[in-house]
Amino acid sequence: MKFGVALKSALEALRANPMRSFLTMLGIMIGVASVMAMMAISEGAARQVDAQISSLGANNLTVRPGADRRGGRSSGAGGRTPFTDSDVEDLRSEPYALAVSARINGSGTVVAGETNWSTSIYGVNTDYFISQAWNAQEGRLFEDREVSSGQAVAVIGVTISDTLFEGSSALGQKIRVNNVPVTVIGVLDKKGQSNFGSDRDDVVIVPITTARNRILGGNATTRNYVSDISVSVTPGYDMALAQDELEERLRVIRKIRPGKDDDFRVFNIADFIRARSSTQATFGILLAFTAAVSLIVGGVGVMNIMLVSVTERTREIGLRMAIGARKQDILGQFLFEALGLCLIGGIIGSGLGVGAAELASKLGDFPVNISPTIALVSIGASVLIGLFFGFFPARRAAQLNPIEALRHD
């Protein structure tokens, strides 16, 4: 088979019926556009989940007190004896612990001038910012000496800064947090929405000692209490092993005898979010499958048109065979026609897919990721469709009997 001759014949046949060629490509265009848009949306969603995991600290193990059960009734999560500052210090010596953050949290009102805002209030130690990979975009974070002495300082999220100090800098400003005056020393980097839909930038963070002693109040039963502890695992340390060792260490710290149930719970944040996103990933696969079905339907359309074309051009095929064309030449011509239809349709469909993904992103306000790999996969799928569905009509044309073909009316 002469490649150049077969390609030239195929292009001439496509140009001879431009409307038919366009309508045949339309199914491929729609199918490729659907596949590309769905893959871009699914990839964008996956990257968003990865970013959220990273922002929460992908290597963090979070520890909270367990539920307290008395008389068959449960107090709910966090009802058991809280952790303390000494527990945090004990965990710092563990080989897997890169940082051990302590936190208590609550809510309240923050006031600046005549503006007030209800928000979340966190009391933390300095390791909290390490565990959450959170830095200050303006100013600075508070230091260990300010935590130990209970200084009246705060770092605030972007939402608080924009709400209370719109158009001006928050640094050095005095705000009242639950009627306690504190000085803003830093504005945190923007985190955006969490995987649970809350605004992570709507927060005021103060030293844990300041929160306990002046803003949120202490615990009636436990001195220097901590609501939860987040342990950042040293890079390269196996997370499952670190979790096992952390649980064992906590049993020793909290004096839990062998055979007794733990009075705490350890959460692997990354695993939790990935498990939660599995439903979203499954949904993305279903969408991609639906888009692939539309591409297959487009391929069936190509096959039908090619079969019609073989029937209409039976006499032409017989004449070509009579003057010396081989079966391979006829097979190549019709196969190239199917490939040309699908390849051109795939390229146009890729452009439409990019536009559809961008439009969906703007209308739905969710991220998409359009990469060259997605475009190549989509176009490659259209070429495979052309090969698969174009082979049968091409083979049928190549197997025609020249004499019977010449007699065809």
C-alpha positions, 0 to 999 in steps of 0.5 A: 500500500502506498501511503501517500496515494491512500492519504491523497485519495482519502482527503479528496473523498472527504472534500467531495462531501463536506457536509456529510464529513462535517455531520460525521465528525460532529459525533466525534467532536461532541464525544471528545469534548465531553471526555476532555471536559469531564477529565479536566473537571475530575483532575481539577477536583483531585488537585483541589483535594490534594491542596486541601490535604496539604493545607491541613497538614498531610502528615498530621496525626490529630489526637482528641479525648474520647467519649465518656460513658456513664450509666449507658449514656455517652458524653460525646467525643471529647468528654474524657479527661482533656490533655494538658501542656505536660502531655504535649511536652512528653510527645515532643521527645518522640522520634516521629514528632517533627512538631507537636501543636496544642490547641483550644478553640471556641467562638466569640465576637471580635471588635475593632472600632465600630465594627464587630464580627462573630468568629472562631477563636483558637488558642495555640502554641507556636508548633501549631503554625508548623503543623498547619503549614501556615505563615504570615503574609503580613507581620509575624507569628507569635513566639514561644516567649509570648506563649509562656508569658500569656501576651495579649497578641493575635494573628488573624485570618484574611477574612477578619482583616478584610472585614475589620480593617477594609482598605487599611493595614491590620498590623499594630491595631488593637482589637477586642476579642470577647472584650479582651484587648489584644494587638494584631501582630500578623495576618495569615496566608489565605487558606480558603474553604476547607473540605467541609465548607467552612472559611479557614481564614475566618479565625483569630489565633492567640497564644494558648495561655492567653486564651485559657486565662483571659479569653476562652476560660479554663477547664474546671477539672484540668489545669493547663488543659488542651482540647486537641493535639496535632502531631506532625510526623517527621518526613520519611517516617511511616505514618501507620507506624507513627500512629501505632507508636503514638497510641502506645505512648498515649496509653502510657501517658494516660496510665491506661492498663492493658486490656482497657479501652483507650480514652482518646482517639487518633485521627489521620487527617489525610486518610480521612479526607481521601476517604471522604473524596472517594465518592467524588472520585467515583462520580468522576469516573461515572461521568467519564464513562458517560462521556466515553459512551458518547464517543463510542456512539460517534464512532458508530456514526462514522462506521455507518457513514463509511458503510454508506460510502462504500455502497455508493462508491462500489463502481469506483472501487471496481474501476480502481481494482480493474486498473491495478489497485490492490486490496491493501490500497482500497483498505488503506484509502477507506481506513484513512478516510475514517481516521481523517474524520476522527482525527479532525473531529478530535482536534476540534472537539478538544478545543470545544472541550477546553471551552466547555471546561472553562465555562463549567468552572466559571458557572459552577465556581470549581477548579478545572485542570486542563493539561496537554496530557488530557488533550493527547488522551482525548485525541488519541481516543478519537484516533482509536475509535477511527481505527476500530470503527473504520476497519470493518467498512474498509475491509468490506470495500477491499473484499469486493469482487472487481467484476461485480463491483463494475456491474453495480448500478 
